[in-house]
């Protein structure tokens, strides 16, 4: 399972790289200050007080789905509550896995349904809560400083990669409520830096095995194409985005795609659950601290 996670992480990293690359081309928005508008929309995902988010991921090799995942999250910082549902499957499992989480400031409840159909539920006291798209709001000072450094690095990387790609962004739709942009890059337009990164990632996930569908591309895959389509609302907030990357190697082709939709900004009410309705529910209380008294 750890190996699977490493390989999936490599695929996710591919999409992230494609997104950063495409994001670097925002500089040619037809609206004024478009580059800053684009950066603000994506950076805004780090500090949302209330939202509903849906994220999907898929990894296909030669048209066959190898791994996929979907996460739906509802979050409200003010009430310190969140709910999250995650469903995933991969080539190596016998079915879907599902995780539901409900959390607030003092309690976290987790429902799990494994690939073989086994169900169990757990409750914890004083476990805390967090939102995937509120990395700044609930982080401590040290975490905020680290997050800000990461954001700054990505910004500088995007600025560095702009180059001639700035003319590839096309505004495909616009009305009073939203604006949609799209960029499509072919193999020639994708910097060699991306291919170097792919080589490093695929070489790090383990020994090459042509029979393993996750490794059919070998250790030296190359990016064939990349695309990003996204929409922002009239307040500059991201509504949805879809990033897709196609890579090839050893006579095989893989497609990695990730989508994100954000909705109900400011009006989301996270779901709650009565733990007594969950199957095989067990509650775990924090262990009592033991104080040792030294004697002479």
PEJO-V149010 format. One record per pair of residues at least 4 apart in sequence whose C-alpha atoms are under 6 Angstrom apart, sorted by sequence separation. I is the first residue (numbers start at 0). J is the second residue. D is the distance in Angstrom with one decimal. If there is no record, write none. Layout:
# PEJO-V149010
I_J_D + I_J_D
This chain:
# PEJO-V149010
4_8_5.9 + 8_12_6.0 + 18_22_5.8 + 35_39_5.9 + 38_42_5.9 + 39_43_5.8 + 59_63_5.2 + 75_79_6.0 + 102_106_5.6 + 112_116_5.9 + 113_117_5.3 + 138_142_5.5 + 161_165_5.8 + 173_177_5.8 + 184_188_5.8 + 198_202_5.9 + 216_220_5.8 + 231_235_5.4 + 232_236_5.4 + 247_251_5.6 + 263_267_5.4 + 28_33_4.6 + 59_64_4.2 + 75_80_5.6 + 102_107_4.2 + 112_117_5.6 + 138_143_5.8 + 173_178_4.3 + 231_236_5.2 + 247_252_4.3 + 59_65_5.4 + 101_107_5.8 + 112_118_4.5 + 172_178_5.7 + 209_215_4.9 + 231_237_4.4 + 246_252_5.8 + 58_65_5.7 + 74_81_4.4 + 88_95_4.7 + 101_108_5.2 + 111_118_5.7 + 172_179_5.1 + 231_238_5.3 + 246_253_5.4 + 26_34_4.3 + 58_66_5.2 + 73_81_5.5 + 87_95_5.6 + 100_108_5.7 + 111_119_5.5 + 135_143_5.7 + 171_179_5.7 + 230_238_5.5 + 245_253_5.7 + 25_34_4.9 + 57_66_5.7 + 73_82_5.3 + 87_96_5.3 + 100_109_4.6 + 170_179_5.9 + 171_180_5.5 + 230_239_5.4 + 245_254_4.5 + 57_67_4.2 + 72_82_5.8 + 86_96_5.6 + 99_109_5.7 + 110_120_4.3 + 170_180_4.3 + 229_239_5.5 + 244_254_5.8 + 56_67_5.4 + 72_83_4.3 + 86_97_4.5 + 99_110_5.0 + 109_120_5.6 + 169_180_5.5 + 229_240_4.0 + 244_255_5.2 + 56_68_5.2 + 71_83_5.7 + 85_97_5.6 + 98_110_5.6 + 109_121_5.2 + 169_181_5.3 + 228_240_5.5 + 243_255_5.7 + 55_68_5.7 + 71_84_5.3 + 85_98_5.1 + 98_111_4.7 + 108_121_5.7 + 168_181_5.6 + 228_241_5.3 + 243_256_4.3 + 55_69_4.4 + 70_84_5.6 + 84_98_5.8 + 97_111_5.8 + 108_122_4.4 + 168_182_4.7 + 227_241_5.7 + 242_256_5.7 + 54_69_5.6 + 70_85_4.4 + 84_99_4.5 + 97_112_5.0 + 107_122_5.8 + 167_182_5.7 + 227_242_4.5 + 242_257_5.4 + 54_70_5.2 + 69_85_5.8 + 83_99_5.7 + 96_112_5.8 + 107_123_5.3 + 202_218_5.0 + 226_242_5.7 + 241_257_5.9 + 53_70_5.7 + 69_86_5.3 + 83_100_5.1 + 96_113_4.8 + 106_123_5.7 + 201_218_5.1 + 226_243_5.3 + 241_258_4.3 + 53_71_4.5 + 68_86_5.6 + 82_100_5.5 + 96_114_4.9 + 106_124_4.7 + 225_243_5.7 + 240_258_5.6 + 52_71_5.7 + 68_87_4.1 + 82_101_4.4 + 95_114_5.0 + 105_124_5.9 + 106_125_5.4 + 107_126_5.8 + 225_244_4.4 + 240_259_5.3 + 52_72_5.2 + 67_87_5.7 + 81_101_6.0 + 94_114_4.5 + 105_125_4.4 + 106_126_5.7 + 198_218_5.8 + 224_244_5.9 + 239_259_5.4 + 51_72_5.7 + 67_88_5.7 + 81_102_5.4 + 93_114_5.8 + 198_219_4.9 + 224_245_5.3 + 239_260_4.1 + 51_73_4.5 + 66_88_5.8 + 80_102_5.7 + 105_127_5.8 + 223_245_5.4 + 238_260_5.6 + 66_89_4.0 + 80_103_4.3 + 104_127_5.0 + 222_245_6.0 + 223_246_5.1 + 238_261_4.9 + 50_74_5.6 + 65_89_5.4 + 79_103_5.3 + 104_128_5.9 + 222_246_4.2 + 49_74_5.4 + 65_90_4.9 + 79_104_5.6 + 103_128_5.5 + 221_246_5.4 + 49_75_4.5 + 102_128_5.6 + 221_247_5.5 + 48_75_5.9 + 194_221_5.3 + 220_247_5.3 + 48_76_5.1 + 220_248_4.5 + 216_248_4.2 + 216_249_5.2 + 216_251_5.8 + 186_223_4.5 + 186_224_5.3 + 185_224_4.4 + 184_224_5.5 + 184_225_5.2 + 183_225_6.0 + 183_226_4.4 + 182_226_5.5 + 182_227_5.4 + 181_227_5.7 + 181_228_4.3 + 180_228_5.8 + 180_229_5.6 + 179_229_5.7 + 179_230_4.2 + 178_230_5.5 + 178_231_5.6 + 177_231_5.5 + 177_232_4.1 + 176_232_5.6 + 177_233_5.3 + 176_233_5.1 + 47_133_5.0 + 45_132_5.0 + 46_133_4.4 + 44_132_5.2 + 45_133_4.9 + 45_134_4.9 + 46_135_5.3 + 45_135_6.0 + 46_136_5.8 + 23_157_4.3 + 23_160_5.8 + 24_161_5.4 + 23_161_4.8 + 27_165_5.1 + 26_165_5.3 + 27_166_5.6 + 24_164_5.2 + 24_165_4.3 + 119_278_5.7 + 120_279_5.8 + 121_280_5.6 + 119_279_4.9 + 120_280_4.5 + 121_281_4.9 + 122_282_4.5 + 123_283_5.3 + 124_284_5.9 + 121_282_5.6 + 122_283_5.9 + 82_269_5.5 + 81_269_5.3 + 82_270_5.7 + 9_200_5.9 + 61_252_5.4 + 60_252_5.8 + 60_253_4.3 + 59_253_5.4 + 40_235_5.8 + 59_254_5.2 + 74_269_5.7 + 40_236_5.1 + 58_254_5.8 + 73_269_4.9 + 40_237_5.4 + 58_255_4.7 + 6_204_6.0 + 57_255_5.9 + 57_256_5.5 + 56_256_5.8 + 56_257_4.5 + 55_257_5.6 + 55_258_5.2 + 54_258_5.6 + 54_259_4.6 + 53_259_5.7 + 53_260_5.3 + 52_260_5.7 + 52_261_4.7 + 51_261_5.8 + 51_262_5.2 + 51_263_5.8 + 50_263_5.5 + 50_264_4.5 + 49_264_5.6 + 49_265_4.9 + 50_267_5.5
